[in-house]
């Protein structure tokens, strides 16, 4: 009588996945983010999946050789729901494809019970295994604070608009999160997204940041804040390069414009282009386009960075001190 074979124990990261979503136009930077995530995830059972909306398997097969030897999968995705939701999109600088993350659950395989969603304008620079080995609290999602938290106690002409915006979402600055990095169970996501979609459809005028606005409204009371190291954004970097204070962010987030591959410079220098350069090399024989940023986004981003640098240096130098203090506090936060 043969003994019953022992079942191989599951790893702590089993059942998790890293997920990105883009259209064909933004595949190149999204692939660079996926490369950085693959490089910083040791567990072999964690796939890094790029869903490419409105593409087909014939188009995605061209990347088979480029992803060989990695955990990256490039998968064609059909999201007919996106067209209707796009009619409620009000963000001036982001295309409606940003809404595609709402339907992550329907795209994932059944064996995936939780996912780490990351935007295609991020770069992973630290290990992800420790996060993926921890399950999100039941019924909750995990996300990092948005940059709006830095400004809310400052006197400025824009503060009234920000306060009105948060009031419209029934949120406060301390619980408002950035949707560029979200760690969630499928069960929690399935219960939050319908409420977010309903809010977006009923109150598009309140959703100035589109999916982020709607998700913040729908997930009230169901968010555990991640340390800022998991989503270090452009406005944080304009205040403080955390590496000079002994912090090593796990995920850098190139919010606004220009992205480092469009125009490297303060606050994102060539260091942040290394995975993008790898992508150019790996995909040189593939049919991909180099995304051209919307002119309005580029102009607005350059103007905002110049204005911020001038104000923090010459007009309101004390704000750099107070923002730096807040940023260091958020960087120091541990897991909930």
N, C-alpha and C positions, 0 to 999 in steps of 0.2 A: 504494500500500500504506500503510494507516494505521499510524502508530507505536503500539506497545503503550502504553496509558495507564500513567502512573506510579502506583504504589500509595501512598496517603497513609501516611506513617510513623505508627506508633502512638505515643501519648504514654506517658510513664513510668507514669502512673496507670491506663492501659488494662487492663481485666481485673479491676479492684478494685471493691468496693462497700461501702457503709456499711449495716449491717443492724441492725434493731431488731425485737423480737418482744413482743407483748402480747396480752391479750384485750380484748374490747370495753370492759370496765370501766376499763382503764388507757390507753385510746387518747389521751386529752387530754394528760397529761404526756408520753407517748411522742411525740406529735406535736410538742410543744414542743422536745423533744430533737432530733427530726429537723429542725425549722426551724433550730435553732442549728448543726447539722452542715451543712445546705445552705448557710447563710450563710457558713460558714468553709471551704468547699471550692470553689476556683475552677475546677477541672477539670470540664468539661461532660460528660465520659465516665464520671463516677463517680455512679451512682444511689444515692439514699438510700431504702432499702426498709423499710417497716414491714409485717411479716407479722402479721395479726390472726387469732389462733387461734379456731376455732369460729365463724367468720363466713362470709358468702357474698358473691359479687360484687355482688348486688343492694344489700347494705348498704354495701359499700365504694365503690360508684359515687357515693354522695352527697358524697364528698370531692373529686370531680374538679375543681370550680371552685376549691376551697381550695388545691389543690396546683398549679394552673395557674401557669406561670412559674417553677416550682421544679424541682429534680431529684428530688423526693419521689414515691414510688409507695406507695400503700396497697393491699395485696394480701391477699385472703382466704386463709387457710391451714387445711388439715385435718390434724390430727395425732392419729390414733386411738391412736398409741403412748403418748401422754402419760398416758392414763388408767391404764394398768398401772404406768408408772413413778411416778405420783403416790402409789401405795400405799406406796412406800419413802421418801417425803418426810418429813423429821423437823424441818425448820426451823420454829421456833415463830412467827416473825414474817413470813416470806415465803410467799406462796401457791405451790402446785405449778406454776403457769405459769412459774416461774423455770427449770424443767427444759426448757422448750421450745427453748432454745438448742442443745440436743444435736442437733436435727434440721435445723439451718440448711442443711447441705449438700444435703439432698433438696429444699429449697424454692427454691434458687437456679437461675437459668438457666445453661445450659452454658457460656456465654461468660465467666462470672465464675470466675476461678481463685483468688482470695483475697478475704477480707472483713475489715472492721473491725466487730466486734460491740460495741455500746454499750447499756448498760442504759437504761431509760426514766426513771430518776431521776438523769440527768446533764445537764450543760449544756456544750456545746462553746463555748469562748471564745477559741480560737486556731486558726490555719490547720492543716488536716489533709493538705494536698497533699504536704508533704515526707515524711510517714510513708507515705502511700499510694503514693508513687513508689519506695519501697524494698520489695523482696520479703522476706518473712520467711525466715529461714535454712531450708534444706531439712529437712523432717521436724520442724520446731520451730514452736512458737507464741510470740508475744510478748505479755507482760502486765506490769503494774506491781505492785510489792510491796503486800501487804496491811498494814493498820495493826497487825496483831499483832506485826510486827517492832519496833515502838516499845517494847513492854512486856517483851520476853523476858529482859532482864537486870535487871529490877526485882524486889525482894522484895515479894511480895504473897500474899494468900490464894488468888488465882485462878491463880497461876503453875503450880501442880501440874496443874490441869485443862487448861491450855493445852499444857503439855508432854506430857501424856498424849494429848491430842487429836492433836498433831503426830506423836507416836510411832505412833499407830494408823494414820495415813496414810502412815507411813514417809517423812515430810517433815521439813525443818528450817525454822526461822523465816526464814532468809535467802532461801530459794527458794520460800517460800509466797506465792502471788500472789492478787490480787483478781480475781474472774471478771467484774466489771462492765464491763471494757474488755479485749477480746482481739483481737489481729490475727493471722490465721492463713491459711495456704493450705488449700484444700479437701483436698488429699492428706493433710496433717498432721492435720487435723480428723477425717477419716474413719478414720485409724488410732488416734487417741486416744480418741474418743467411745465405741466399743464396750467398751473396757477400763473407762472411767468408769462406764458403765451396769452392767456386771457387778459392779463394786465396790459401787455403790450398792445393787444388789439383794441382794448377799451380806452386806453389812455396813452396813445403814442406820443402826444405832446409832452407828457411827463418823463418820457424815456429818452433823454438827451444822449445817453450812452447806450442806447439800444438794448442788447441782450443783458449787459451789465446792470442797467437800471432795473429791468424786469426781474432779473434773478435776485437782486438785492431786496426788492419788495416781496417776492414770493418766498424767500428763504429766511425771513425775519424770525429770529429766535431759534434758528436751526443751523447756525454757522459756528464752527470752532475756528478761531483765528490761528493760522500758521505764523511762525516767526517770519519777519520780513526777508530773511535770507532765502526764502523760497519764491520770492517775487520782488526783486529789487528793481524799481522802475526809474525812468529817466529823471524825474524831478528829485528823487532821492539821490541819484548820482550827482546831480548838479549842486547838491548841498554837501555831500560827503562821499569820497571814495572809501568804502568800508575797509578795503585791504590795508589802508594806512592806519587803521585802528584795530587791526588784528582779526577782522571778520572776513570770512570767505563765503560769499553768497553761493548758494546752490544753483539758483536760476536768476540770470540777469534778464530784464524785460525792457526791450527798446521801444517804449511807448512814445507815441507821437512821431515826429519826423525831424530830421532825416534819420533813416536807419543807418547803421555803420557801413553797410555795403553800398548805400547810395552816396554817402558823403561822410567818410570817417573824420572825426574831430570831436571837440569837447561836447558832451562828456564821454562819448564812446570812441576810443581810438582803434587802431588796427588790431589790437589784441582780440577784439570782439568779432573779428572777421575770419578767424582761422578755420572754423568749420564751414563757413560759406565758401572759402577758397577750396576746401576739400570737395565740396559739392560741385563746384564748377569743373573740377578735374574729373570726378567720377561720372558726371552726367554730360561730358563734352560731346559724346556721340548720340545723345538722346534728343528727342524733339521737345525741348523746353524753352520757354521764353524768359528773358531777364525782366522781372516785373518793374514797371515804371511807376513811381509813386504819383498819386494825384497832385497836380501842381498846387492846389489849394492847401493840401496837407503839408507839402514841403515848405511853402511860404509861411504857413502858420507856425510850423515847428521851428524853423530858423528864427522867426521873429520872437517866439516865446523864449527860446534859449538865450538870445541876445539880451532881451529885456530882463530876464531873470538874472543873468550874470551882472548886468549893470546895476540893477536894484540891490542885489545882495552885496555888491562890492562898494557902491558909492551912495545909494539912496537910503536903504534900510539895512545897514551892515549887522545890526543886532538880530535881524531875522535869521541870518545864517547861523548865528549861535543858537537861537531857540530851536530852529528846525534841525540842526545837527543833534541837539540834546534829545529831541523827540525821536529822531531816526535811530540813534544809538539805543534808546530804550526799546524800540520795536525790534531791533536786531538782537537784543539780549534776551528777548522772550523765548521761553522754552515751549515744548509741546503742551497743549492743554491737558 
